[in-house]
Amino acid sequence: MMKAIVYYKYGTPDVLELKEIVKPVPKDNEVLVKVHAVSINDWDWALLIGDSLIIRLMSGLFAPKKQILGSDIAGRIEAVGKKVTKFKPGDEVFGDLSGRWGGFAEYVCAPENSLALKPAGMSFTDAAAIPQAGMLAVQGLLDRGEIHAGQKILINGAGGGVGTFALQIAKLYGVEITGVDSTGKLDMMRSMGFDHVIDYTKEDFTKMGKRYDLILDVKTNRSVFDYARALSRNGVYVTVGGSMGRLFQSLLFGPLVSMIHKKKIRIVALKQNKDLAYINELFESGRLKPVIDGPYKLEEVAEAFRLFGKGDHKGKIVITI
Ligand SMILES: NC(=O)c1ccc[n+]([C@@H]2O[C@H](COP(=O)([O-])OP(=O)(O)OC[C@H]3O[C@@H](n4cnc5c(N)ncnc54)[C@H](OP(=O)(O)O)[C@@H]3O)[C@@H](O)[C@H]2O)c1
């Protein structure tokens, strides 16, 4: 048996329950991981509240089909399936299990290709913070954003998971960085190294007359034309997520904006775990350190979700088990 945080109906964090359930058994191509740390992502929140038709179609129309949330995990391999070649019991691993979930538990089974070895000098807490937010930051800035030296960059939603990774990665490129978030996060953002900060509760960066060469957006709550206005000539706007309607608008009108204004509008489709090796390299050379809110205990998961839901967290909320 094992302890896990389970939910049987969509709702507020109140529907999350700590229960004793049967410990999973790995299939031939899977490993069984003793989970030491797990972080909260936007996906977990969306699947908890189940407030959109898309989520309900994916996860169950009336009740969640998978009752344990949690994708970004770090832990130690306890057992391996017959066909597993990459890992052995005792290996310390981390990775993004989005799609199969199950991380808010003492044990989880995962296909071997969804995990990477954790560097010895990286704590389980740091490792659990990295997979999704770290990948979105790398793929947003490097793959889709084509970041390069001398640029003026703006990160919208800069004080959360993706933003705090994106700042540290962007800094390596010798760029000037502006971060946008709410009042309570601005001091932390300044101390982390943002050159300029904007409080979105008081100012709208798309109407301030400033132009940026690259905008990385984790919130996408304005029109694609507003974002285009804040881009310099040949500038690139990259969204990693936000309002579905706005994302759809970016898809629809992005090519038009590119044609008329020579500005690029791009969307990141997350490639899970693709850049873990790169992040490990940055971590081991001391150039990147996850910003952790917590860690919280398994018994405190509902409270941690409440914090996440209010948007009051700084960096990544991590739960240690
Ligand atoms: N593209 C993909 O394939 C993919 C895959 C997985 C996830 N995602 C997306 O990736 C994103 C995850 O971002 P994250 O982990 O950084 O989230 P996060 O930790 O919740 O951070 C978001 C930050 O944005 C701030 N914020 C809220 N409203 C804002 C506004 N109007 N303007 C500016 N900032 C605002 C929040 O602070 P306050 O609440 O205090 O304002 C918070 O600090 C989500 O949008 C998710 O849907 C995309």
Ligand as a Chemical Component Dictionary entry (heavy atoms), coordinates in Angstrom:
data_LIG
# 
_chem_comp.id                   LIG 
_chem_comp.type                 NON-POLYMER 
_chem_comp.pdbx_formal_charge   0 
_chem_comp.three_letter_code    LIG 
# 
loop_
_chem_comp_atom.comp_id 
_chem_comp_atom.atom_id 
_chem_comp_atom.alt_atom_id 
_chem_comp_atom.type_symbol 
_chem_comp_atom.charge 
_chem_comp_atom.model_Cartn_x 
_chem_comp_atom.model_Cartn_y 
_chem_comp_atom.model_Cartn_z 
_chem_comp_atom.pdbx_ordinal 
LIG N1  N1  N 0  2.556  25.090 -24.681 1  
LIG C1  C1  C 0  2.430  23.947 -24.067 2  
LIG O1  O1  O 0  2.541  22.864 -24.672 3  
LIG C2  C2  C 0  2.187  23.961 -22.587 4  
LIG C3  C3  C 0  2.328  22.821 -21.790 5  
LIG C4  C4  C 0  2.147  22.916 -20.426 6  
LIG C5  C5  C 0  1.824  24.145 -19.855 7  
LIG N2  N2  N 1  1.668  25.234 -20.666 8  
LIG C6  C6  C 0  1.351  26.582 -20.144 9  
LIG O2  O2  O 0  2.494  27.103 -19.542 10 
LIG C7  C7  C 0  2.095  28.096 -18.613 11 
LIG C8  C8  C 0  2.758  27.790 -17.265 12 
LIG O3  O3  O 0  3.303  28.925 -16.745 13 
LIG P1  P1  P 0  3.911  28.979 -15.291 14 
LIG O4  O4  O 0  4.231  27.597 -14.837 15 
LIG O5  O5  O -1 4.974  29.989 -15.291 16 
LIG O6  O6  O 0  2.638  29.490 -14.465 17 
LIG P2  P2  P 0  2.634  30.191 -13.064 18 
LIG O7  O7  O 0  3.703  29.626 -12.188 19 
LIG O8  O8  O 0  1.226  30.167 -12.606 20 
LIG O9  O9  O 0  3.061  31.694 -13.377 21 
LIG C9  C9  C 0  2.242  32.611 -14.028 22 
LIG C10 C10 C 0  2.549  33.979 -13.501 23 
LIG O10 O10 O 0  1.772  34.933 -14.242 24 
LIG C11 C11 C 0  1.272  35.914 -13.349 25 
LIG N3  N3  N 0  0.098  36.540 -13.941 26 
LIG C12 C12 C 0  -1.229 36.271 -13.726 27 
LIG N4  N4  N 0  -1.986 37.078 -14.485 28 
LIG C13 C13 C 0  -1.139 37.865 -15.179 29 
LIG C14 C14 C 0  -1.335 38.910 -16.119 30 
LIG N5  N5  N 0  -2.550 39.299 -16.489 31 
LIG N6  N6  N 0  -0.258 39.504 -16.657 32 
LIG C15 C15 C 0  0.993  39.131 -16.290 33 
LIG N7  N7  N 0  1.249  38.153 -15.387 34 
LIG C16 C16 C 0  0.188  37.520 -14.851 35 
LIG C17 C17 C 0  1.000  35.129 -12.070 36 
LIG O11 O11 O 0  1.018  35.965 -10.945 37 
LIG P3  P3  P 0  -0.289 36.504 -10.198 38 
LIG O12 O12 O 0  -1.282 35.393 -10.199 39 
LIG O13 O13 O 0  0.198  36.929 -8.839  40 
LIG O14 O14 O 0  -0.785 37.654 -10.975 41 
LIG C18 C18 C 0  2.194  34.174 -12.039 42 
LIG O15 O15 O 0  3.281  34.729 -11.350 43 
LIG C19 C19 C 0  0.598  28.041 -18.510 44 
LIG O16 O16 O 0  0.037  29.060 -19.285 45 
LIG C20 C20 C 0  0.280  26.670 -19.101 46 
LIG O17 O17 O 0  -0.996 26.610 -19.664 47 
LIG C21 C21 C 0  1.860  25.147 -21.989 48 
# 
loop_
_chem_comp_bond.comp_id 
_chem_comp_bond.atom_id_1 
_chem_comp_bond.atom_id_2 
_chem_comp_bond.value_order 
_chem_comp_bond.pdbx_ordinal 
LIG N1  C1  SING 1  
LIG C1  O1  DOUB 2  
LIG C1  C2  SING 3  
LIG C2  C3  SING 4  
LIG C2  C21 DOUB 5  
LIG C3  C4  DOUB 6  
LIG C4  C5  SING 7  
LIG C5  N2  DOUB 8  
LIG N2  C6  SING 9  
LIG N2  C21 SING 10 
LIG C6  O2  SING 11 
LIG C6  C20 SING 12 
LIG O2  C7  SING 13 
LIG C7  C8  SING 14 
LIG C7  C19 SING 15 
LIG C8  O3  SING 16 
LIG O3  P1  SING 17 
LIG P1  O4  DOUB 18 
LIG P1  O5  SING 19 
LIG P1  O6  SING 20 
LIG O6  P2  SING 21 
LIG P2  O7  DOUB 22 
LIG P2  O8  SING 23 
LIG P2  O9  SING 24 
LIG O9  C9  SING 25 
LIG C9  C10 SING 26 
LIG C10 O10 SING 27 
LIG C10 C18 SING 28 
LIG O10 C11 SING 29 
LIG C11 N3  SING 30 
LIG C11 C17 SING 31 
LIG N3  C12 SING 32 
LIG N3  C16 SING 33 
LIG C12 N4  DOUB 34 
LIG N4  C13 SING 35 
LIG C13 C14 SING 36 
LIG C13 C16 DOUB 37 
LIG C14 N5  SING 38 
LIG C14 N6  DOUB 39 
LIG N6  C15 SING 40 
LIG C15 N7  DOUB 41 
LIG N7  C16 SING 42 
LIG C17 O11 SING 43 
LIG C17 C18 SING 44 
LIG O11 P3  SING 45 
LIG P3  O12 DOUB 46 
LIG P3  O13 SING 47 
LIG P3  O14 SING 48 
LIG C18 O15 SING 49 
LIG C19 O16 SING 50 
LIG C19 C20 SING 51 
LIG C20 O17 SING 52 
# 
